[in-house]
């Protein structure tokens, strides 16, 4: 909910689980998975090392990119590895 709140208006209409989107109330990630919430490229995992980028597919074009990036970084900062 914290992420969806800054990802732009009307995401409930867009994130339906149809048309290569994950449902708004579900989270998933996958390698080259267009239907996942977070998509990573094939080369992301090499020799047990994570390198590259990730693509959060949930924000819409009306979301503020600074608020979206801030929310993602806050979440990453809380992850214990």
JORA-V27361 format. One record per pair of residues at least 24 apart in sequence whose ideal C-beta (glycine too) atoms are under 10 Angstrom apart, sorted by the first residue. I is the first residue (numbers start at 1). J is the second residue. D is the distance in whole Angstrom. If there is no record, write none. Layout:
i=I j=J d=D
i=I j=J d=D
This chain:
i=1 j=25 d=9
i=2 j=71 d=6
i=2 j=74 d=8
i=2 j=75 d=8
i=3 j=27 d=9
i=3 j=37 d=9
i=3 j=56 d=8
i=3 j=58 d=7
i=3 j=59 d=9
i=3 j=63 d=10
i=3 j=68 d=8
i=3 j=71 d=5
i=3 j=72 d=8
i=3 j=74 d=10
i=3 j=75 d=7
i=4 j=58 d=7
i=4 j=59 d=9
i=4 j=63 d=10
i=4 j=71 d=10
i=5 j=63 d=10
i=5 j=67 d=9
i=5 j=71 d=8
i=6 j=59 d=8
i=6 j=63 d=6
i=6 j=64 d=7
i=6 j=65 d=10
i=6 j=66 d=9
i=6 j=67 d=4
i=6 j=68 d=6
i=6 j=69 d=10
i=6 j=70 d=8
i=6 j=71 d=5
i=6 j=72 d=9
i=7 j=56 d=8
i=7 j=58 d=5
i=7 j=59 d=4
i=7 j=60 d=6
i=7 j=62 d=9
i=7 j=63 d=5
i=7 j=64 d=9
i=7 j=67 d=9
i=7 j=68 d=6
i=7 j=71 d=8
i=8 j=58 d=9
i=8 j=59 d=6
i=8 j=60 d=4
i=8 j=61 d=7
i=8 j=62 d=4
i=8 j=63 d=3
i=8 j=64 d=8
i=8 j=67 d=10
i=8 j=68 d=8
i=9 j=60 d=8
i=9 j=62 d=6
i=9 j=63 d=8
i=10 j=60 d=7
i=10 j=62 d=8
i=11 j=58 d=7
i=11 j=59 d=8
i=11 j=60 d=6
i=11 j=62 d=10
i=11 j=63 d=9
i=13 j=60 d=10
i=14 j=58 d=9
i=14 j=60 d=6
i=15 j=57 d=9
i=15 j=58 d=6
i=15 j=60 d=9
i=20 j=57 d=8
i=21 j=57 d=7
i=21 j=58 d=8
i=22 j=57 d=7
i=22 j=58 d=8
i=24 j=58 d=8
i=27 j=58 d=9
i=29 j=54 d=8
i=29 j=55 d=10
i=29 j=56 d=10
i=29 j=57 d=10
i=33 j=57 d=9
i=38 j=72 d=10
